[in-house]
Amino acid sequence: MWEDYEETRADRPHLWLAFIFILLLLSSIFIFRPHIGARPSVGELSSVGGMVSTTVDQTEHGRPVLAKGVASGMWAVHAIPADGRHLVRFLSARGDEQWADVAGFAEVVMGTQGNFLVIAGLGQSRVYVYHARHRLVSALDVPGEVQGVAVSGQGEVLVTFTVANAEPLTLRTEVAKYSSQGQQMWRHSLHNELPLLVEQSADGEISAVVNLVLGSRVGAKLTVIGRHGEPLFGAEISGQPRHLLVHHKGESVVVGTADGLRVFAKDGQEISSYNSPGALKVLQFVGEQGDLFFSADSRSIINWRQQSIVGLLRGGDNLVWRERIRERVLFVSAAETSRDVLVGTAQSIIVYSQEGQVRFSTSQTFGEDYLAITPEGTNVLVLSSTGQVVQLRGE
């Protein structure tokens, strides 16, 4: 009998192959999902059950397009669906509205820095400057069609705009800087270039513009300008620029494309570069040392679903930590004055420390159009897709 049994097994080698394949498949889960079975990080709250959810404001203000935390509260800008305008609000750290104003622009460009927010209508000439405590502090009229704006921590406004030219096929683009009182400090021509991105340091010492260079050879160019309008340096950028960051003290300028990023010192020397592990979507400074938090879209090897890879770079190319998230990251809330980074997906909020430790997380479904920030500690302010304010607080 046993001889017959052994002979039967020898005739079915495919059973052994199937068994080995199943073992490899099970082991691959732990290879490609290294965080499965890992111990939770210190301070992690595994679900929203570990948090207190409070609706602070049930009014539907409109779809949120900006949420930015500052020392005294939070900037919030909403698109008003009824008339196409935008609502500018400042909220306290608990989510209570301090004041609100309507900016009559259908399509906007914005910039924030500390207590200041600047907003302008794309293709229009009017620029509004707001202060967290003093509301609307100035309104500027620039001599052209606004393409981009940025503001310093002192309320100085940097504007790029196009000017009508006598020759229809010739593009005339300029960049100008204005004081917090609206007085022009300097103005430069960018020649035959189309401005894509604009930013300045918090202290106002460094201004940076990334332009699309037109002509026989289409490419991108980084132009960096000093406080008094003096040219500092320029650099050619390969790939389509998507991110432009200037360190709050002007010590470095970062340009990000879909493939990665390049870091320049204020003297023009390229300090470092980093190739993104996927399509780079989010790039922000976090902490006062100039660490860079990034999020890149990728796809799972197993099921080809969209996911994201998040991580932190120190010095521009030193990867401190990196983690794969099973969902696609929709937004990131980080600040140079904070050591925490808030990551939002369609179904979760995760708050990381600068060292990569998960401080806490939630698994409640908020929807794809929400935004959130962490004003203090484990307190999270969420703007729903219709502009309602919800506070999540650790128990």
Secondary structure, 3 states (H helix, E strand, C coil): CHHHHHHHHHCCHHHHHHHHHHHHHHHHHHHHCCCCCCCCCCCCCCCHHHEEEEEEECCCCCEEEEEEEECCEEEEEEECCCCCCEEEEEEECCCCEEEEEEECCCCEEEEEECCEEEEEECCCCEEEEEECCCEEEEEEECCCEEEEEEECCCCCEEEEEEECCCCCCCCEEEEEEECCCCCEEEEEEEECEEEEEEEECCCCCEEEEEEEECCCCCEEEEEEEECCCCEEEEEEECCCEEEEEECCCCCEEEEEECCEEEEEECCCCEEEEEECCCEEEEEEEECCCCEEEEEEEEECCCCCCEEEEEEEEECCCEEEEEEEECCCCCEEECCCCCCEEEEECCCCEEEEECCCCEEEEECCCCCCCCEEEEEECCEEEEECCCCCEEEEEEC
